[in-house]
């Protein structure tokens, strides 16, 4: 894979956010800057972690498109500690994360949020 392809792949979230016409360019100017990645090591060996992250961010993007501020805040609260938790637990999602952050979001917004991924991660 060439560097420009890697950079394009690494900036997918920014590119998706750029397509939201109602996004305030001044407030979210960082969205319109594509980072240049020269090296991206693959630390995650478990494909289900990638699937989880992608699914979670897709849910966040939908909430943003819906302009549902309360849902955006709740989902961001649910997700913001996930990267740290993954690193601190050797790329394993601890039971506490599911029982605290995800449980609250499921109860309030979507009972099926990350359920399939959680099952695959337990296997």
N, C-alpha and C positions, 0 to 999 in steps of 0.2 A: 504494500500500500504506500502510495506517495505522500509526501508531507501535506500537500494541499488537500488530499482526500482525508487524511487524519484530522486536519484542522476543521474541515467541513463537518466531519462526524462529531468532533468534540464540541462544536458550537451548535448542535441541533436544537437544544433548548432555547438558546438565544434566537435562533432563526425562527422557531415556532412562535415565540413571544412577539417577535417583530411583526408577525401577521395580524396581531390584534389591533384593529384600527383605532380603538378607543384608548389605547395605552398612551399616557402622557409622556411625550418624548423628553421633556425637560426633567421630569421627576424620575424617569427610568432610563436615563441616557446610557447607562452601562449595558442595557439590552442591545443597543445598536453598535456595540464595539465587539468585533469578533477577535477573540484571543488567538495568539499564535502559539501553538503547542509544538515543541520540537521533539519532545519525548513523552510518551505516556505508557508507563509500565502497567502491565496487567496483574494487579495484586489479587483481584477477585478470581478465584478458580471455580466458584460455584455459580453456574449460570442462573440459578433461581434468585440469587441476590440481585443480579442485573435486572431480571424480570420484575422483581419487587420494586426496585428503584424506578424503572420505566413506568410501571403501572401507577405508582404513587404520584409521580410527576404528571402523568396524563390526567389523573384525577384533579390535581391542583390546577392544571391548565383549563380543564372544563369548568371548575369553580370560578376561575378568573373570567372566562368567557361568559359565564352566567351572571357575573358581577355580584356574586353573593359574598359580601364582605365577611359576614359571620362564619360562613363555611370556609372561606379562604384562611381566616385567622385560625380556626380550629384545626384545619388540615396542616397548616404551616407549623402550628404547635406540635402536632403529632409527628411531623417529619424532621423538624430541625435538629433534633439530637440523634437521629438515626445514623448519620455518618460517624459520629464520635463513638456511638455505641458499637458499631460494626468494628471499628479499629480497636477499641479497647477490649473487645471480646473475640479477637482473632477472626474477624469476618463471619461471626456467628451472631444471629439475632437472639438475644437473651429472652427468656420467658417473661421477665419483668416488662420488657418493651411491649409485648403483646398484651399483657394484663393491665398495663397502665395507659400508655398513649393510644394504642390502637383500639382498645376496648371502649374508651370514652368516645372516640370518633365514630366507631361502629354504632354505639348506642344512640348517638344523636343524629347521625347523618346516613350511614350506609352499613347495614348489618353484614354485607358481603365484602366489605373493603379488605382486600388482600387475603381473603380466606383461602383461595386456591394456592397462592404462593406459600402461605403459612403451612399448609398441609405438605407441600413438596419439600419445604425446608426441614420438616420433622422426619422425613424418610431417610 
